[in-house]
Amino acid sequence: MQLSRRAHILATLAAFVLDISVAGGIFAIGNIEKKDTHVAKYESVTSDTLTCCLVRLVVFPLISCLALVVYRRTEAQSPLQQYRRAQEARTVASSSSASDLRVPLAEVPMHTVNGTSPSSDASFCSNGTEKSAFEMNRDHALLMKRADRRKEIIMMVLFAISTGMSFYNGIKCIVFHYDPNYLVIQGTLQALTMIMINVEYFMLKNVLNKFTEEQGELIAHIHMHPLFFETGLKCHGCDICSDQMKGPHYVAYRCRTCDFDLCPRCYKQKDKTSAKGFGARSVRRDGEQITTWTYFKRIVLISLDFWPTLVAAVVCLVITQMLQIMAPNVQGSIFDGIIAFLQHPESGRGRFETAMATYVVVNLLQGCFSGLKALAQELVQRRMACSVRLKLFASVIRMDIAFFDTMHTGQLTSRLTNDASQMTQPLSTLMNDLLANVLLLVGGMLMAFRTSWKLSILALTIVPPITYSYRAYAKWARKVTRSIYCAYGEANSTATDAISNIRTVRGFSTEEFEAGKYSDSINTALGHGVRNAYVGASVTAFSTYLNLGTAVLILWYGGQLVCDGNGQMSIGSLITFQLYWNMMNSAFISLGNVFNDLIRSSSAAERVFSLIDARPDVNPDEGEIVTRESVKGHLQLKGIQFRYRSRPDSIVLKGIDIEMEPGTTTALVGKSGGGKSTLVHLLMRFYEPTAGDIILDGRNTKLLSSKSVRQCCGFVAQDTQLFSCSVEENLGYGLGRDHTKEELIEACKAANAHEFILEMEEGYETRVGEKGIMLSGGQKQRLAIARCFLRKPRMLFLDEATSALDAENEAMVQAALEKLITELHSTVVLIAHRLSTVINATQICVVHKGAIMERGTHEDLLKTGGVYSQLVSRQLSRDASAVMDAKDKGKQCEIDDLIEEMEQSGGLNLEQ
């Protein structure tokens, strides 16, 4: 729950009142009239504590107000603020109610956003110069960054003053002469003073942040947090359309809470109900923000799947750290034993020998449990790494086809490899460093307070400044790290594209161009990494100097306590405290490094969990399960309408109504882009219709398991996709049952594929290469047909299966298809690019611009004299002309060519 400005101010005032009360208490107790003549040695100066409190009461708020004034003055220079004031003035003058005074990027033409030329629209005149809306937003973003930077510099000065006062108070705790009658009260008040110094600073900073908080634009139907206009987001991708931000300015609307990015094109469509932002929630994840803390919680929950090994590792770790915490105390006892031996040889040796024996036992046990801990941790880490990758891949592979339409393969593989590895890598760090160092820090702190509470308070003065510096670094580094992963993902996408299309790259001699794109992404990641390294090194240097300074003060004042000889501290106690301090210091520094690892990992985890948590619009396992034996293949399409999620403004199908009886063949003909392939994809349940119903055997397919429906289907596409494995493995892919060698050979013979398979060196064990690159187009198509013969589907979908083949291969594949249709008695949907392949269909549907223009048998459509009849007549005319032209003899005419010729000649009108 976020507090209001008033609540922050009241809480800060309460902190100052408490600070004054504590300082007044110290001053009052220090000035109590002493009746005992021997208490003079307990008197100490307390006026300085009250003076420092009064200085804080005045200086801290003044410096905070100075930071606010500087921020406001810098903000006032923004042209966007000037535009708002002008709008407000016009609104007041016209006595109308104020509305949204932003300058929306949607008003800016894309060429303006990309920085090619200014637009005259949405411009504002300031100092005689016109600025476009884009320039105003850009200048505003830059000025706000400058204002934030100036504010932070001033607050750093206040932070330095606060840290100095905290150190002064820590030293005061040691040199202060405590009255034995009020020792607990005085020590508590001194510790409270140090706490209040830091509390006041952080509360004032929170108040300042509340007053300088910039208001973004909340687009609730697209993202749950406000979005802010930002530039320089190179290699970042839009979380709606997955497109990369365009140069030269690389602008986007970005969420500062969870690093959600929205490109200008999607922003311009934010108010359209058909825009990509609507209905794309399975692609995005508008849920829990993956911060360092939430990442830590989720990684622990994943590791609980292996809880027996995890418990063993934790138990061994706790025992190891307890033994390590015991070691400094034993070491101090050894030194005290040596000193006792030097003073009293007759009794000191036994004390020394007992301490040494204890030390040997502690080290033996520590070595044993350390080995067991390392084994258990390694087992948990490896198992969890496998678990994350399995969950990630399982989630990705179950997503809708629409998800893959907008996601780049390189980005997905980058998340499966780089991000998943980076996310699981810190598990050993979490256990070895986080838990181990927390135990060392807490145990060392308790033992240090037991040894000397004064020196412990002095040591704790460095905790707030180091914590603050790491917290500030974490907030900055998280965004930088995400930019690094975005750049690596873009580089991976470039490499995937180039390697997948290597023949095109080589054919156009664009090797240097692709290498340049890859280098650009890698160098972007390097630039962010170098910045991160410099800032991280500065934070480390700052914390190291604080640690070293504190160590000097501890030895100096601890040595004075020993030299006083009043029994407050012995040499052994000082050595023990120094060892505990070194333990605490080492644990604290290690925790800082752990935090840095968690920062880097949380950025990777955000990209991984966004996919693990994503859910498809249609769960393939939900719904009634159907089997091949129960499916007859009676298909009905009722009022089908469809829009692609990636193209929401374009209606692909407009009210399609078709009925397909079991065992019949339906041919879809028409010009490319008319919606024929989309119709087949809907029947395969690759997508769900936007409106209308698909009925299978009297049941709505929305109520059926899409996975089981597809198991009853066979599919032969224009471009057959094969896997990089053997011919036999490709043929049996997804069969769902065991098959014999005889069945395999029979299916290949029926598909006219057996002969060419045997001609290969290893026959059915021949590996076909990536995507079947070792086979020709005709061979791949015949393998796809053989797969259907082996599968024996109840519904068969043929999507222009012979359109990319030469005449010889087409004849062989066509013969195999006709045999497939005849023998399987399946319900067939056939998309044809040549009229000769549809003549024998049970019904022929002419599809144009998403609608059915005509339907019927070949003979019926010829009698109607409609579009199909005109196509047939046109082909007959061309065939007759081909007889007179030897070079065209035997050439078959495609439907697209016929329609184009008839449209150009005016003999065909499809706009009905």
GULOBA-42652 format. One line per 4 residues: number of its first residue (from 0); their letters; for each residue y negated, x, z of C-alpha. Coordinates in steps of 0.02 Angstrom, whole numbers. Each point is the difference from the previous one (the first is absolute). Example, Ala and Ser with C-alpha at 12.3 -4.5 7.8 and 13.67 -1.06 7.14 Angstrom:
BEGIN
0> as> 225,615,390 ~ -172,69,-33
***
This chain:
BEGIN
0> mqls> 0,0,0 ~ -169,70,-51 ~ -143,-8,126 ~ -174,-59,-47
4> rrah> -156,108,8 ~ -52,-85,162 ~ 169,36,81 ~ -11,183,-52
8> ilat> -176,15,73 ~ 50,-83,163 ~ 153,112,17 ~ -108,155,-30
12> laaf> -128,-56,129 ~ 142,-28,124 ~ 61,178,-32 ~ -174,71,36
16> vldi> -12,-103,160 ~ 170,64,55 ~ -54,179,-41 ~ -158,-19,107
20> svag> 106,-71,141 ~ 121,147,-7 ~ -141,128,-4 ~ -87,-91,143
24> gifa> 161,2,100 ~ 19,188,-23 ~ -182,28,50 ~ 13,-115,151
28> igni> 161,76,68 ~ -70,175,-26 ~ -153,-40,104 ~ 83,-84,150
32> ekkd> -72,69,160 ~ 124,121,74 ~ 19,-3,189 ~ 134,133,5
36> thva> -76,173,3 ~ 144,70,-102 ~ -24,-111,-153 ~ -140,102,-76
40> kyes> 126,91,-109 ~ 48,-166,-80 ~ -176,-41,-57 ~ -28,13,-186
44> vtsd> -137,-42,-125 ~ 20,-179,-65 ~ -172,-33,-70 ~ 49,79,-166
48> tltc> 136,-132,-24 ~ -129,-138,23 ~ -123,90,-114 ~ 129,18,-140
52> clvr> 40,-185,17 ~ -183,-47,-20 ~ -15,116,-150 ~ 150,-86,-79
56> lvvf> -78,-169,37 ~ -154,48,-101 ~ 58,127,-130 ~ 161,-83,-59
60> plis> -82,-166,-50 ~ -151,89,-76 ~ 107,109,-114 ~ 105,-152,-49
64> clal> -160,-96,-43 ~ -59,149,-102 ~ 162,-5,-99 ~ -25,-187,-31
68> vvyr> -180,26,-60 ~ 51,139,-119 ~ 141,-108,-67 ~ -116,-148,-28
72> rtea> -133,103,-86 ~ 127,77,-118 ~ 75,-170,-34 ~ -172,-72,-41
76> qspl> -14,119,-149 ~ 146,-86,-86 ~ -51,-96,-158 ~ 128,-130,46
80> qqyr> -89,-30,166 ~ -165,-13,-94 ~ 78,-126,-116 ~ 63,-102,148
84> raqe> -172,1,81 ~ -78,-57,-164 ~ 129,-139,-12 ~ -33,-52,179
88> artv> -187,-3,-34 ~ 26,-110,-153 ~ 116,-112,100 ~ -127,-21,139
92> asss> -138,-32,-125 ~ 100,-137,-85 ~ 54,-71,171 ~ 181,-2,-55
96> sasd> 150,49,102 ~ 61,179,-15 ~ 165,28,-84 ~ 99,156,-45
100> lrvp> -127,139,-34 ~ 123,129,-63 ~ -13,75,-172 ~ 178,-37,-59
104> laev> 83,123,-116 ~ 67,-148,-98 ~ -173,-19,-77 ~ 7,174,-73
108> pmht> 77,28,-172 ~ 145,120,-1 ~ -91,129,-106 ~ -132,7,137
112> vngt> 130,23,136 ~ 78,142,-99 ~ -170,82,-11 ~ -31,-2,-186
116> spss> -159,-102,-4 ~ -106,-101,119 ~ -2,-188,-10 ~ -154,-105,-4
120> dasf> 91,-133,102 ~ -4,-2,189 ~ -135,132,4 ~ -132,33,130
124> csng> -170,79,-24 ~ -44,128,132 ~ -140,127,-16 ~ -18,-43,-183
128> teks> 180,35,-47 ~ 137,-124,-38 ~ 170,21,79 ~ 157,-89,-53
132> afem> 110,-86,128 ~ 126,141,-16 ~ -133,133,32 ~ -62,-97,151
136> nrdh> 175,-13,72 ~ 33,183,-36 ~ -163,60,79 ~ 29,-115,148
140> allm> 174,71,29 ~ -66,179,-7 ~ -146,-39,117 ~ 114,-85,125
144> krad> 111,154,2 ~ -154,106,31 ~ -57,-116,139 ~ 172,9,81
148> rrke> -2,189,-13 ~ -171,14,83 ~ 51,-120,137 ~ 158,101,35
152> iimm> -98,164,8 ~ -116,-72,134 ~ 148,-69,96 ~ 84,171,-10
156> vlfa> -151,71,92 ~ 24,-133,134 ~ 185,41,3 ~ -40,184,31
160> istg> -115,-48,145 ~ 135,-114,70 ~ 131,138,-13 ~ -116,124,86
164> msfy> -31,-120,144 ~ 187,-30,14 ~ 33,187,14 ~ -138,17,129
168> ngik> 79,-137,102 ~ 171,83,-14 ~ -70,163,69 ~ -90,-100,135
172> civf> 170,-69,55 ~ 58,178,38 ~ -154,76,83 ~ -42,-157,98
176> hydp> 20,17,189 ~ 101,-152,47 ~ -12,-77,173 ~ 177,-18,69
180> nylv> -46,-172,67 ~ -47,-62,-174 ~ 109,111,-109 ~ 91,-141,-91
184> iqgt> -159,-101,-28 ~ -102,149,-61 ~ 138,61,-116 ~ 24,-174,-73
188> lqal> -187,-22,-29 ~ -13,169,-85 ~ 144,-45,-116 ~ -79,-171,-34
192> tmim> -162,87,-49 ~ 90,99,-134 ~ 83,-158,-63 ~ -163,-98,-6
196> inve> -88,136,-101 ~ 126,-23,-140 ~ 10,-189,18 ~ -189,-17,-20
200> yfml> -1,104,-158 ~ 142,-96,-83 ~ -71,-170,49 ~ -172,45,-66
204> knvl> 82,55,-162 ~ 91,-166,-13 ~ -164,-94,27 ~ -83,105,-135
208> nkft> 144,-33,-120 ~ -20,-187,32 ~ -184,7,-45 ~ 29,106,-156
212> eeqg> 155,-90,-60 ~ -13,-37,-185 ~ 52,-171,-59 ~ 120,2,-146
216> elia> 53,-142,-112 ~ 147,-104,60 ~ 106,-73,-140 ~ 129,-89,104
220> hihm> 116,-51,-142 ~ 14,180,-59 ~ -6,103,159 ~ -10,-32,186
224> hplf> -136,130,38 ~ -178,24,-67 ~ -19,107,-156 ~ -136,131,-31
228> fetg> -67,73,-162 ~ 46,185,-13 ~ -2,135,-132 ~ 100,158,-30
232> lkch> 172,-81,21 ~ 85,108,-129 ~ 188,-28,-22 ~ -8,-156,108
236> gcdi> 85,-154,-70 ~ -48,-182,16 ~ 115,-89,122 ~ -5,-158,-108
240> csdq> 26,59,-179 ~ 59,180,38 ~ -123,71,-128 ~ -84,165,40
244> mkgp> -186,6,38 ~ -101,49,-153 ~ -118,146,-17 ~ -128,69,5
248> hyva> -45,-84,165 ~ 173,-64,54 ~ -74,-151,87 ~ 94,-132,97
252> yrcr> -15,-124,142 ~ 96,76,144 ~ 60,-58,170 ~ -49,122,138
256> tcdf> 131,-71,116 ~ 159,23,-102 ~ -59,91,-159 ~ 30,-148,-115
260> dlcp> -82,32,-170 ~ -65,-131,-123 ~ -55,54,-173 ~ -160,-70,-80
264> rcyk> 98,-101,-128 ~ 101,-92,132 ~ -158,-21,105 ~ -87,-88,-145
268> qkdk> 143,-126,-5 ~ 4,-31,187 ~ -63,-178,-15 ~ 122,-53,-135
272> tsak> 149,-99,62 ~ 106,79,-138 ~ -51,179,41 ~ 125,132,51
276> gfga> -52,-9,181 ~ 74,-174,11 ~ 188,-9,14 ~ 25,188,8
280> rsvr> 44,8,184 ~ 176,63,-31 ~ -75,153,-85 ~ -124,34,139
284> rdge> 26,-1,185 ~ -134,-88,103 ~ 80,29,169 ~ -6,123,142
288> qitt> -108,152,-35 ~ 102,160,1 ~ -99,106,121 ~ 66,152,90
292> wtyf> 53,-109,145 ~ 87,-134,-104 ~ 88,136,-99 ~ 62,75,162
296> kriv> 65,-170,58 ~ 89,-35,-163 ~ 79,171,-14 ~ 68,-22,177
300> lisl> 69,-172,-45 ~ 89,74,-152 ~ 74,139,105 ~ 71,-130,120
304> dfwp> 132,-39,-132 ~ 82,162,59 ~ -33,-30,185 ~ 154,88,74
308> tlva> -46,165,-81 ~ -184,-31,36 ~ 35,-33,185 ~ 102,159,11
312> avvc> -143,98,-80 ~ -129,-76,118 ~ 106,31,155 ~ 27,182,-49
316> lvit> -185,17,-39 ~ -53,-71,169 ~ 119,115,94 ~ -59,151,-101
320> qmlq> -184,-38,34 ~ 32,-30,186 ~ 83,168,11 ~ -146,78,-93
324> imap> -123,-82,120 ~ 98,73,147 ~ -6,176,-71 ~ -184,44,42
328> nvqg> 24,-55,181 ~ 153,111,14 ~ -93,143,-82 ~ -142,-18,125
332> sifd> 129,3,140 ~ 69,163,-72 ~ -173,83,10 ~ -29,-68,175
336> giia> 172,69,48 ~ -47,171,-66 ~ -164,-2,98 ~ 93,-60,157
340> flqh> 125,142,-23 ~ -141,127,-11 ~ -76,-70,159 ~ 162,-33,95
344> pesg> 147,94,-79 ~ 128,-67,124 ~ -28,-186,-44 ~ -79,4,-173
348> rgrf> 153,57,-100 ~ 99,-160,33 ~ -143,-108,-60 ~ -15,104,-159
352> etam> 188,-6,-37 ~ 9,-189,27 ~ -145,-27,-121 ~ 82,113,-133
356> atyv> 167,-90,14 ~ -88,-167,-21 ~ -94,66,-152 ~ 162,59,-84
360> vvnl> 84,-170,26 ~ -153,-91,-69 ~ 1,106,-159 ~ 188,-21,-27
364> lqgc> -11,-189,12 ~ -155,-3,-109 ~ 87,96,-140 ~ 152,-116,5
368> fsgl> -98,-163,-8 ~ -119,71,-132 ~ 147,27,-118 ~ 67,-176,27
372> kala> -174,-71,-25 ~ -23,92,-166 ~ 167,-66,-65 ~ -36,-180,46
376> qelv> -176,7,-73 ~ 61,70,-165 ~ 130,-139,-15 ~ -129,-135,36
380> qrrm> -125,73,-124 ~ 123,12,-143 ~ 68,-175,29 ~ -173,-74,11
384> acsv> -55,87,-160 ~ 147,-78,-90 ~ -36,-169,79 ~ -183,-1,-56
388> rlkl> 44,49,-178 ~ 136,-133,-9 ~ -116,-135,66 ~ -139,54,-117
392> fasv> 108,1,-155 ~ 86,-163,49 ~ -170,-83,19 ~ -66,68,-165
396> irmd> 155,-46,-101 ~ -9,-180,64 ~ -179,-29,-51 ~ -46,-121,-139
400> iaff> -19,62,-178 ~ -185,-43,16 ~ -14,135,133 ~ 62,132,-123
404> dtmh> -119,-66,-134 ~ -146,65,103 ~ 76,148,93 ~ 17,168,-86
408> tgql> 170,84,6 ~ -77,165,53 ~ -86,-82,149 ~ 164,-78,56
412> tsrl> 98,162,-17 ~ -138,90,95 ~ 22,-120,145 ~ 189,16,-6
416> tnda> -10,190,6 ~ -162,77,64 ~ -60,-140,113 ~ 172,-41,73
420> sqmt> 30,184,38 ~ -172,23,79 ~ 22,-158,101 ~ 168,48,78
424> qpls> -36,185,20 ~ -96,-17,165 ~ 148,-76,95 ~ 50,171,64
428> tlmn> -184,30,38 ~ -8,-164,95 ~ 147,48,110 ~ -23,187,11
432> dlla> -188,-3,19 ~ -62,-173,45 ~ 124,-54,134 ~ 33,177,58
436> nvll> -184,43,16 ~ -44,-165,83 ~ 131,40,132 ~ -67,177,16
440> lvgg> -179,-62,9 ~ 34,-133,131 ~ 121,106,101 ~ -111,154,-12
444> mlma> -152,-102,52 ~ 88,-70,153 ~ 62,172,50 ~ -172,74,-33
448> frts> -83,-130,113 ~ 132,38,131 ~ -43,185,-12 ~ -191,-17,-6
452> wkls> -90,-164,-30 ~ -169,88,-16 ~ 54,111,-143 ~ 88,-149,-79
456> ilal> -162,-101,-8 ~ -85,149,-82 ~ 142,13,-126 ~ -11,-185,-43
460> tivp> -182,16,-54 ~ 57,58,-172 ~ 110,-153,-31 ~ -137,-123,-54
464> pity> -89,115,-124 ~ 163,58,-80 ~ 65,-179,-7 ~ -161,-59,-78
468> syra> -1,137,-131 ~ 180,-36,-50 ~ -35,-186,-5 ~ -149,24,-115
472> yakw> 101,120,-107 ~ 144,-125,-7 ~ -114,-139,-64 ~ -69,112,-137
476> arkv> 163,88,-44 ~ 96,-162,-22 ~ -109,-50,-148 ~ 6,174,-74
480> trsi> 189,6,17 ~ 17,-167,-88 ~ -106,68,-143 ~ 118,149,-10
484> ycay> 151,-114,-16 ~ -90,-107,-130 ~ -35,158,-101 ~ 182,56,13
488> gean> 56,-174,-52 ~ -113,7,-153 ~ 67,173,-43 ~ 176,-66,15
492> stat> -44,-145,-115 ~ -71,119,-129 ~ 156,108,7 ~ 115,-151,-13
496> dais> -93,-67,-152 ~ -3,169,-87 ~ 184,39,30 ~ 58,-177,-45
500> nirt> -97,9,-163 ~ 25,185,-35 ~ 35,-28,-185 ~ -165,-92,-20
504> vrgf> -90,136,98 ~ 78,135,-108 ~ -28,-99,-161 ~ -187,-18,32
508> stee> -17,177,73 ~ -76,-66,161 ~ 86,120,119 ~ -165,75,56
512> feag> -77,-173,23 ~ 142,-56,114 ~ -4,165,94 ~ -187,-25,24
516> kysd> 25,-175,72 ~ 134,66,118 ~ -110,147,50 ~ -147,-118,33
520> sint> 102,-104,123 ~ 75,153,86 ~ -171,83,16 ~ -70,-161,74
524> algh> 136,5,132 ~ -36,185,28 ~ -185,-34,23 ~ 34,-131,132
528> gvrn> 128,115,82 ~ -124,145,9 ~ -131,-112,82 ~ 130,-60,123
532> ayvg> 50,180,38 ~ -179,55,36 ~ -36,-148,113 ~ 168,15,88
536> asvt> -29,186,30 ~ -173,-38,72 ~ 73,-127,121 ~ 136,122,50
540> afst> -127,139,28 ~ -108,-116,105 ~ 146,-52,111 ~ 60,181,13
544> ylnl> -170,61,62 ~ -6,-139,128 ~ 174,47,60 ~ -44,185,11
548> gtav> -162,-37,94 ~ 92,-111,123 ~ 135,133,26 ~ -135,128,43
552> lilw> -80,-120,125 ~ 170,-38,79 ~ 41,184,25 ~ -176,39,63
556> yggq> -12,-138,129 ~ 186,5,41 ~ -16,186,33 ~ -147,-35,116
560> lvcd> 105,-124,98 ~ 135,133,22 ~ -128,133,46 ~ -78,-112,132
564> gngq> 159,23,100 ~ -17,-165,90 ~ 172,-60,-54 ~ -60,-121,-133
568> msig> 103,90,-135 ~ 122,146,-5 ~ 32,119,-144 ~ 163,-90,-37
572> slit> -89,-168,-1 ~ -131,67,-121 ~ 136,68,-114 ~ 92,-166,13
576> fqly> -158,-97,-42 ~ -37,115,-146 ~ 175,-26,-68 ~ -19,-188,20
580> wnmm> -170,8,-82 ~ 72,98,-146 ~ 138,-130,-11 ~ -126,-143,-1
584> nsaf> -111,91,-124 ~ 144,37,-118 ~ 61,-180,15 ~ -174,-68,-34
588> islg> -25,109,-155 ~ 173,-47,-62 ~ -41,-183,25 ~ -153,27,-110
592> nvfn> 111,72,-135 ~ 120,-146,22 ~ -145,-118,-22 ~ -47,87,-162
596> dlir> 178,-19,-63 ~ -2,-183,47 ~ -165,-22,-93 ~ 74,74,-159
600> sssa> 161,-98,22 ~ -88,-165,36 ~ -88,13,-168 ~ 168,24,-86
604> aerv> 78,-134,111 ~ -132,-125,-55 ~ 57,20,-181 ~ 185,-6,50
608> fsli> -10,-148,119 ~ -106,-98,-124 ~ 153,0,-113 ~ 130,-22,137
612> darp> -96,-150,68 ~ -33,-75,-173 ~ 104,-151,-44 ~ 37,-72,-172
616> dvnp> -68,-173,-41 ~ 180,-54,-25 ~ 134,73,114 ~ 150,34,-114
620> dege> 121,-39,141 ~ -76,-167,50 ~ 63,-163,-72 ~ 168,-72,-49
624> ivtr> 122,127,-70 ~ 82,-44,-167 ~ 150,81,-81 ~ 51,25,-181
628> esvk> 139,-129,20 ~ -118,-133,67 ~ -137,26,-132 ~ 15,-100,-161
632> ghlq> -161,62,-78 ~ -97,-162,-24 ~ -183,54,-2 ~ -154,-111,4
636> lkgi> -181,55,-4 ~ -124,-132,58 ~ -187,26,-18 ~ 10,189,17
640> qfry> -167,89,16 ~ -21,184,38 ~ -132,133,31 ~ 35,184,30
644> rsrp> -69,61,165 ~ -72,151,-88 ~ -89,-115,-125 ~ -44,-154,102
648> dsiv> -130,-67,-123 ~ 124,-12,-144 ~ 119,-148,-9 ~ 159,64,-83
652> lkgi> 103,-161,0 ~ -74,-175,-13 ~ 115,-142,48 ~ 167,55,-75
656> diem> 137,-133,-4 ~ 172,51,-66 ~ 176,-58,37 ~ 149,114,-37
660> epgt> 174,-74,12 ~ 145,111,59 ~ 73,108,-137 ~ -146,-28,-119
664> ttal> -114,126,-83 ~ -188,-20,7 ~ -103,111,-115 ~ -183,37,37
668> vgks> -104,50,-150 ~ -184,33,-17 ~ -132,134,-8 ~ 2,143,124
672> gggk> -98,-37,158 ~ 38,-185,-7 ~ 98,-2,164 ~ 181,12,-59
676> stlv> 47,152,105 ~ -92,-72,149 ~ 105,-156,-14 ~ 159,104,7
680> hllm> -66,96,149 ~ -30,-163,92 ~ 178,-56,-38 ~ 61,166,70
684> rfye> -111,-34,153 ~ -95,163,-22 ~ -153,-110,35 ~ -27,-171,73
688> ptag> -92,-131,-106 ~ -178,-39,50 ~ 37,-185,-24 ~ 151,-101,-53
692> diil> 185,15,40 ~ 152,87,-73 ~ 158,-102,29 ~ 174,78,-5
696> dgrn> 145,-124,0 ~ -110,-131,81 ~ -68,114,138 ~ -173,76,8
700> tkll> 16,189,-14 ~ -130,19,140 ~ 135,-64,118 ~ 130,123,-66
704> ssks> 24,183,43 ~ -85,95,-140 ~ 121,144,26 ~ 153,-110,-27
708> vrqc> -80,-84,-151 ~ -30,168,-84 ~ 182,48,33 ~ 48,-142,-116
712> cgfv> -115,62,-138 ~ 15,127,-140 ~ -151,81,-79 ~ -26,105,-156
716> aqdt> -179,58,-25 ~ -88,83,-145 ~ -7,164,97 ~ 162,24,95
720> qlfs> -19,96,164 ~ 147,112,44 ~ 25,108,154 ~ 29,186,2
724> csve> 187,-13,27 ~ 158,-19,-104 ~ 31,-133,-132 ~ 131,-83,109
728> enlg> -116,-8,150 ~ -137,-78,-106 ~ 119,-131,-68 ~ 61,-49,173
732> yglg> -174,0,78 ~ -32,-156,104 ~ 167,-78,-47 ~ 40,-44,180
736> rdht> 188,14,-22 ~ 131,129,-44 ~ 47,20,-183 ~ 142,85,-90
740> keel> -12,130,-136 ~ 77,-125,-120 ~ -138,-127,34 ~ -130,134,-31
744> ieac> 75,54,-165 ~ 21,-180,-57 ~ -182,-39,37 ~ -58,156,-94
748> kaan> 109,-44,-150 ~ -73,-174,-4 ~ -175,76,3 ~ 39,126,-141
752> ahef> -28,141,126 ~ 175,69,27 ~ -1,112,-155 ~ -162,93,35
756> ilem> 47,22,183 ~ 164,86,-47 ~ -95,112,-121 ~ -95,75,147
760> eegy> 76,153,81 ~ 41,-79,168 ~ 25,-179,-59 ~ -34,-129,133
764> etrv> -44,138,125 ~ -144,63,-107 ~ -166,1,92 ~ -135,-88,-100
768> gekg> -152,91,74 ~ -156,-73,80 ~ -32,-175,-69 ~ 142,29,-125
772> imls> -98,135,-93 ~ 162,75,-71 ~ 40,-161,-96 ~ -82,-83,-149
776> ggqk> -82,-171,10 ~ 146,-86,-83 ~ 126,84,115 ~ -97,-53,154
780> qrla> -9,-179,-61 ~ 186,-7,-32 ~ 33,66,176 ~ -111,-139,68
784> iarc> 101,-127,-100 ~ 163,77,62 ~ -67,-18,177 ~ -22,-187,-33
788> flrk> 178,-14,-69 ~ 63,81,160 ~ -113,-107,111 ~ 46,-166,-85
792> prml> -161,-88,52 ~ -26,-188,5 ~ -176,22,-69 ~ -43,129,-131
796> flde> -178,54,-43 ~ -33,102,-158 ~ -178,64,-15 ~ -24,67,-177
800> atsa> 154,108,21 ~ -4,68,-178 ~ -187,11,-36 ~ -13,190,20
804> ldae> 154,47,-102 ~ 25,56,-177 ~ 97,-107,-124 ~ 169,84,29
808> neam> -8,-6,190 ~ -72,-175,-6 ~ 147,-65,-100 ~ 124,73,126
812> vqaa> -96,-64,151 ~ -25,-171,-80 ~ 186,-15,-32 ~ 34,44,181
816> lekl> -128,-129,60 ~ 76,-138,-105 ~ 171,40,69 ~ -71,1,177
820> itel> -78,-172,-22 ~ 160,-71,-77 ~ 124,69,126 ~ -91,-23,165
824> hstv> -51,-184,-24 ~ -154,37,104 ~ -167,-88,0 ~ -98,116,-113
828> vlia> -187,23,-15 ~ -39,105,-153 ~ -168,76,-46 ~ 7,49,-183
832> hrls> -117,99,-108 ~ 91,-48,-161 ~ 38,-175,-60 ~ 174,49,-57
836> tvin> 58,16,181 ~ -51,-175,56 ~ 72,-109,-136 ~ 159,-41,97
840> atqi> -89,-37,165 ~ 28,-169,83 ~ -187,-24,13 ~ -148,101,-60
844> cvvh> -167,-1,93 ~ -159,62,-83 ~ -107,77,138 ~ -184,36,-26
848> kgai> -132,44,130 ~ 109,-59,144 ~ 47,-169,-71 ~ 146,-74,-98
852> merg> -62,-48,-174 ~ 166,-61,-71 ~ 182,-16,51 ~ 163,-51,-82
856> thed> 143,68,-102 ~ -24,104,-156 ~ 34,-149,-114 ~ -110,-119,101
860> llkt> -148,117,0 ~ 15,28,-186 ~ -9,-188,-28 ~ -158,-21,104
864> ggvy> -96,120,-109 ~ -90,78,148 ~ -33,178,53 ~ 183,53,-1
868> sqlv> 26,-74,-173 ~ -151,96,-64 ~ 69,161,74 ~ 168,-24,-86
872> srql> -84,-41,-166 ~ -109,153,14 ~ 150,111,33 ~ 95,-73,-148
876> srda> -149,38,-110 ~ -7,179,61 ~ 188,20,-23 ~ -18,-59,-181
880> savm> -141,122,-28 ~ 105,138,75 ~ 131,-25,-135 ~ -131,51,-127
884> dakd> -57,147,105 ~ 137,131,23 ~ -87,89,143 ~ -3,-159,106
888> kgkq> 178,-49,-37 ~ 102,-30,157 ~ -151,4,112 ~ -2,-142,126
892> ceid> -162,-83,44 ~ -57,-17,179 ~ -74,-162,70 ~ -160,88,56
896> dlie> -30,61,-177 ~ 30,-174,-72 ~ -119,-84,122 ~ -134,131,-30
900> emeq> 12,-20,-189 ~ -6,-189,10 ~ -149,2,119 ~ -95,118,-115
904> sggl> 37,-106,-151 ~ -49,-160,93 ~ 170,-77,-28 ~ 43,-17,183
908> nleq> -94,-82,142 ~ 74,29,173 ~ -149,-70,95 ~ 75,-171,28
***
